[in-house]
Amino acid sequence: MRKFLSIFLIFFLVVPIFSQAADSESQKDEDGLAQVCEAISSRKITKGDFRQLKFIYRLKREMVSSGIFVISSADGILWQTQKPYSSTMAMTKSAIIQTNSKGKKSVISADSNATFDQFSKVLSSVFSGNPESLTQNFDVEFIGTTDNWSINLIPKNASVRKVVSEIEMVGKISIDLMTIHEPNGDYIRYDFITHVYPDALTDEEKALFSEK
């Protein structure tokens, strides 16, 4: 009986300690995320070169493309692919806008592509300094410091996890690498390089963000 009581007391003494430690670690992750978002969002526009690698697990095949990216906290994300072929795609909060070489546009709802929708929401939250949006929708693991960090995001929503199992981000003063993992083993990795921070978009970039 005494042995049982001892185990019983140890259980109720130790469990709160583990609970407090978990809460403390979670708060540390959220604080780190908030500091990174604040630092990145201080620059309203980020431009540079990108390299996209799409890995298809079933085929054990990689597809690589590259070009120029523009991330605007007010407008969204712009991809101007140069290789292996030219294409332009803008992702706003509500739509995906594709523009062909002749200037003709096609506009579809962002909800129609769940992977890109999650990608867009994550980048928009980070670059607009809105970490609350991420912590509401993802379990967050933050590693490092605000000068050299990595962030892992696990979707809380079971329906989203059927499409995106995990999102990883690595960076310093901005995001350098982002990988979107899918449950079937596929993943998309984006390398962001040669960052620059202009004060405003060009007229051409503004037009590409427009749905008209």
N, C-alpha and C positions, 0 to 999 in steps of 0.2 A: 504493500500500500504506500509506504514512504517513497519507494522507488518510482511508483506511478506519479505521486504528487510532485516529486522532484522534476521528472520529465515534463509534466504539465506546466510547472512554473517556468522552466527554462524555455518552453515553447512560447509562452506569452510574454516573456521578457525579450527573447531574441527576435521574434517576428516584427515587433514595432521598430527595432533597430534596422532590420533589412528594409522595411517599408520607408523609413526616413531616409536611408541611404539612396534608395531608388528614386524617391522624390527629389532629393538633392541633385542627383545625377541628371535627372530629367530637366530640372530648372537650369543646370549648368549648360546643357545642350541648347535650350531655348535662348539663354542669354548670349551664348556664342553666335547662334544664328542671327539674333537681333542685331548684334554688333557688326557682323559681316554685311547684312542687308543695309544697315545705316551707312556703312562705308561705301558700298557699291552704288547706292541710290544717290549719293552726293554728286554723281556724274549722270546727268539726265540722258545723255546719248553716248553709246559705246559702239565703235566701228572697228573692223579689222578683217583678217582673213580667216577662213574656216576650212577644216578638212573633216568630212563626214565618212565614217566607216560603218556600213551595215553588214552585220554578220548573220547569216542564215544557218542555224544549227543543223537543220535536217539535211541540207546540201553541203555543209562544211565549206561554205563559200563566202567570200568577202566582196563587197561592192564599195568602191571608193569614189567620192566626188569632192570637189573643192570649189571655192569661190570667195565671195565677199559677204560679210554679214553686217547688219545694222540693228542695234537694239535701242529702242526709244521707250522710256518709261511712260510717255504719254500716248504713243501710237502703236507700239507692238514690235514685232520682229520681222526683219526683211532679209531674205536669202537671195543672193544673186549668184547662181551656180554658173561656173565657167567651164569646168571639166567634169565628166567627159563630154557634156553638151551644155549649151546655154539655156538657162531657164530662170525665171524670176518668180518668187513666191513671198507674199507678205502675210503674216499672221497677226490679226488683231484680236481683241477680246471676244469678238463675235463671229469672225469669218476668216476663211483662207482665200486669199486673192492671188490668182495666177495670171501672169501677163506674158504673152508670147512675143516673139521677135518683131511682130508687126504691130504691137501695142494693144492687141485684143485681149480683154480680160474675161476670166471666168471666176465667179464668186460662189463659194459653197460655205455652209455652216461649219464652224470649227468642231461642233459636236459630232460631225460625221466621221471624224478621225480621232479616236480616243487617245491614241499615243501622242499625236501632235497636240491635242487639246491639253493633256497633262503637261507636256513639255512647255507649251506656251504659258500655262498658268504658273508653273514654277518660276520660269524666267521673269515673267511679269511681276510676280510677288517679290522676287529678290531685287530686281532693278527699280521697283517703285518703293522699296523700303517697307514692305508689308509682310513681316514674318508671321503675323497672326494667321494669315490665310494658309500658310504652310502648316503651322502647328495644329490648326483645326482639321486639316485633311491628311496629314502625314505623321507617322511616328518619326521623330528626329534623332539622329546621332551625330554629334558635332565632335570633331577631333582636331586638335592643334590650337593655333592662335588666330587672331584676326589678320595677321600678316602672312600666315601659311596654314591653310586649313583644308579639311575635307568634310563634306556633309553627306550623310546617307539618309534617304527619305523612303519610308515604307508606307504605301497608301493604307489608310484606315478602312476605306470603303471596300467591301468584299467584291463588288462588281468591278471596281477599278482595278483591283489586284488580278482579275482574270485577263487584263490587257497589259498592265504595267506592274511588275512585281517589285521593282526597286529603281530608284534614281540616285545616282552618285554624282556629286560635284566636287571638283578640286580647284583651288585657286589661291591667289595672293591678294593683289590689289583689285583683281576682277576675277571672273570665272575663266579658268584656263582649259578645263576639261569637264565634259558632262556626258554621262553614260545612262541610257535608258534600257533597263533589262525587262524582257518579256518572259512570262511563265514557261514558254516552250523552248527557252534557251537562246532565242534570237536576242540581239541587242543592237542599239545604234549608239555610236560614240562620236562626239563632236569635240574637235580640238580647236580652240579659239586662240589665235596668235596675232602679233603686231597690233595690239590695242591702241586706239587713239580716241580722244574724247572731245569732239567738236561741240560748239555751242548750239548749233542748229542743224536741221536737216536741209539738204539741197532741195531745190524745186522738183527735181526728178524723183527724189526719194519720197517727197510728200505726195506726188502723183501716184506712185506705186502703192502707197498705203491707202489710197482712196478707193472705195468700192465702185466709183463711177468711171 
